[in-house]
Amino acid sequence: MRFNRILLSATLVVVALVVQVSVLGRLQLPGAVPDLVLLTVVALALVYGHLSGALIGFAAGLLADLAPPADHAAGRYALVLCVIGYAAGLARPDSGRFRSAWGPMLTVVAAAIGSTLLYAGVGALVGDTAARHVGLTGLLFTATLYDLLLAPFTVPFIMALARRAENDPMAVEAGGGQGAAADVSSGWLAGGTGLRIGSQRGGLRRGLARGRANKAGRIKGVKAIKSVKSVKKL
């Protein structure tokens, strides 16, 4: 992994963990807790690929295992996020571009469900039956719901930061601004959250350019007709 990739990933994971423990963990929501660390791992894996996603997931999960008030065996969440990061990286297209927001959104849903099932399964292996008392169905539903509600405000921006740190040409507007429109995070924003500011500006520019070109063409046509008429009169 490159140094800038390691630095950005470590910073984002630490910030996500601090927010997770100090803010989201204290909301006392019914069922599960919104998992910002999971969303961070998924977003980075969608940009960096499966190998980097697995490494980032393992490191993030190990930090979550050691951070208070963790009450489970160390390494349990590290294993879960390692698998989730690897699987999310496999969902990344070869071109690195999603056609719409459905790709990242379905990845978040699969990650929320998969992490909950894996965590409960590993807990059953080590004798932790807390998921049975809470209710696995309720945990699956609330975990998926909370992560989906939080994802549009975190995943696209983390992906955009990761692309900029990689100096990815897809993160920079090229030519008429089509680079940003083709970016994964831009596709999520346009299709998933309705925030189409960048694409609307690009479309407005193109529309104004077409209008000027059409107006110039009409003026030239009128001038040509007048010149022809003047020649005929002569």
HUMO-V144816 format. One record per residue. N is the residue number from 0. RES is the residue in one letter. SS is DSSP state (hx for helix, st for strand, lp for the rest). NEAR is the number of other ideal C-beta (glycine too) atoms within 12 Angstrom. Layout:
BEGIN
N_RES_SS_NEAR, N_RES_SS_NEAR
END
This chain:
BEGIN
0_M_lp_22, 1_R_lp_15, 2_F_hx_11, 3_N_hx_19, 4_R_hx_29, 5_I_hx_21, 6_L_hx_17, 7_L_hx_31, 8_S_hx_38, 9_A_hx_23, 10_T_hx_22, 11_L_hx_37, 12_V_hx_37, 13_V_hx_23, 14_V_hx_24, 15_A_hx_38, 16_L_hx_35, 17_V_hx_21, 18_V_hx_26, 19_Q_hx_35, 20_V_hx_24, 21_S_hx_16, 22_V_lp_18, 23_L_hx_26, 24_G_hx_23, 25_R_hx_13, 26_L_lp_19, 27_Q_lp_10, 28_L_lp_20, 29_P_lp_15, 30_G_lp_24, 31_A_lp_36, 32_V_lp_32, 33_P_lp_32, 34_D_lp_45, 35_L_hx_38, 36_V_hx_47, 37_L_hx_54, 38_L_hx_48, 39_T_hx_51, 40_V_hx_56, 41_V_hx_54, 42_A_hx_49, 43_L_hx_50, 44_A_hx_45, 45_L_hx_47, 46_V_hx_47, 47_Y_hx_41, 48_G_lp_27, 49_H_hx_26, 50_L_hx_21, 51_S_hx_32, 52_G_hx_40, 53_A_hx_30, 54_L_hx_29, 55_I_hx_46, 56_G_hx_43, 57_F_hx_30, 58_A_hx_32, 59_A_hx_45, 60_G_hx_42, 61_L_hx_27, 62_L_hx_32, 63_A_hx_41, 64_D_hx_28, 65_L_hx_21, 66_A_lp_26, 67_P_lp_14, 68_P_lp_14, 69_A_lp_22, 70_D_lp_15, 71_H_lp_25, 72_A_lp_21, 73_A_lp_17, 74_G_lp_21, 75_R_hx_32, 76_Y_hx_40, 77_A_hx_35, 78_L_hx_30, 79_V_hx_38, 80_L_hx_44, 81_C_hx_35, 82_V_hx_32, 83_I_hx_46, 84_G_hx_47, 85_Y_hx_31, 86_A_hx_29, 87_A_hx_43, 88_G_hx_31, 89_L_hx_24, 90_A_lp_32, 91_R_lp_31, 92_P_lp_21, 93_D_lp_9, 94_S_lp_14, 95_G_lp_28, 96_R_lp_29, 97_F_lp_33, 98_R_lp_18, 99_S_lp_19, 100_A_lp_29, 101_W_hx_18, 102_G_hx_29, 103_P_hx_44, 104_M_hx_32, 105_L_hx_24, 106_T_hx_41, 107_V_hx_45, 108_V_hx_30, 109_A_hx_30, 110_A_hx_44, 111_A_hx_40, 112_I_hx_30, 113_G_hx_34, 114_S_hx_44, 115_T_hx_37, 116_L_hx_24, 117_L_hx_33, 118_Y_hx_40, 119_A_hx_32, 120_G_hx_21, 121_V_hx_28, 122_G_hx_27, 123_A_hx_17, 124_L_hx_14, 125_V_lp_17, 126_G_lp_12, 127_D_lp_20, 128_T_lp_15, 129_A_hx_20, 130_A_hx_25, 131_R_hx_16, 132_H_hx_12, 133_V_hx_23, 134_G_lp_19, 135_L_hx_24, 136_T_hx_18, 137_G_hx_21, 138_L_hx_31, 139_L_hx_27, 140_F_hx_21, 141_T_hx_26, 142_A_hx_39, 143_T_hx_31, 144_L_hx_25, 145_Y_hx_31, 146_D_hx_44, 147_L_hx_33, 148_L_hx_26, 149_L_hx_35, 150_A_hx_38, 151_P_lp_27, 152_F_lp_21, 153_T_lp_38, 154_V_hx_45, 155_P_hx_38, 156_F_hx_30, 157_I_hx_41, 158_M_hx_45, 159_A_hx_31, 160_L_hx_29, 161_A_hx_43, 162_R_hx_33, 163_R_hx_22, 164_A_hx_26, 165_E_lp_29, 166_N_lp_14, 167_D_lp_28, 168_P_hx_18, 169_M_hx_29, 170_A_hx_27, 171_V_lp_19, 172_E_lp_20, 173_A_lp_16, 174_G_lp_14, 175_G_lp_19, 176_G_lp_23, 177_Q_hx_21, 178_G_hx_24, 179_A_hx_32, 180_A_hx_31, 181_A_hx_31, 182_D_lp_38, 183_V_hx_46, 184_S_hx_41, 185_S_hx_39, 186_G_hx_35, 187_W_hx_40, 188_L_hx_32, 189_A_hx_30, 190_G_hx_24, 191_G_hx_30, 192_T_hx_24, 193_G_lp_13, 194_L_lp_20, 195_R_lp_21, 196_I_hx_17, 197_G_hx_25, 198_S_hx_26, 199_Q_hx_18, 200_R_hx_18, 201_G_hx_25, 202_G_hx_19, 203_L_hx_17, 204_R_hx_19, 205_R_hx_19, 206_G_hx_15, 207_L_hx_14, 208_A_hx_16, 209_R_hx_15, 210_G_hx_14, 211_R_hx_14, 212_A_hx_14, 213_N_hx_14, 214_K_hx_14, 215_A_hx_14, 216_G_hx_14, 217_R_hx_14, 218_I_hx_14, 219_K_hx_14, 220_G_hx_14, 221_V_hx_14, 222_K_hx_14, 223_A_hx_14, 224_I_hx_14, 225_K_hx_14, 226_S_hx_14, 227_V_hx_13, 228_K_hx_12, 229_S_hx_11, 230_V_hx_10, 231_K_hx_9, 232_K_hx_8, 233_L_lp_7
END
